[in-house]
Amino acid sequence: MGHTSMTRLATLSDVDVLVRLMRDFYAESNIVLHEGPAGRTFSALLEDPRFGQVWLMQVDDVPAGFVVLTVSFSMEYGGLRGFVDDFYVAPAYRKRGLGHAALEEVTRACRQVGVRALLVEVGPDNEAALSAYRSAGFADTGHALLSLALAAPVHQS
């Protein structure tokens, strides 16, 4: 008997599940997630889709992963630019095409609303993620992504 997998837009009722998945995601990198701020951040994004969207991956109605897309304006691309802010597939569901299908859904949704480019941040040693993104058409631009925190993050390294 086959498994039914799907990727759907998350709603406010999914916040607790999303926080749990995010906690597991961050734990893989030994990062402690502050669940209260993370939940408030998910809620803020889900309440105002101008800033982006969140997708929940499920297998047989069991949460299996999530994708967070944020949107900004880009002079370089002459319009909207999407940023894959978080992308996680739980270990039990990896290597099944779930992440690839989710990324296709995100790309389709971006094209529908006029997003002109998608960007993603990947650690240089994360070969599995680099390979997955490259196979989906992402390329290294040769530019470094630098960050200046103006407020505390929702995690603790």
Number of C-alpha atoms within 10 A of each C-alpha: 3 5 8 10 18 18 23 14 15 20 17 14 10 18 18 16 17 26 21 15 20 23 18 20 22 16 13 10 9 11 14 16 21 14 16 11 15 21 20 14 15 21 17 13 19 21 14 10 13 11 14 19 24 24 23 23 25 19 15 11 11 10 21 25 27 26 25 21 23 20 20 13 13 14 8 10 11 11 13 18 21 25 16 20 16 16 19 20 23 16 12 8 17 13 10 10 11 20 24 15 15 22 20 14 17 24 16 12 13 21 13 9 9 12 21 16 19 18 17 17 13 16 8 8 8 9 11 10 16 19 12 14 18 12 11 13 8 15 12 10 7 6 6 8 8 5 6 5 6 6 6 8 12 15 14 11 10
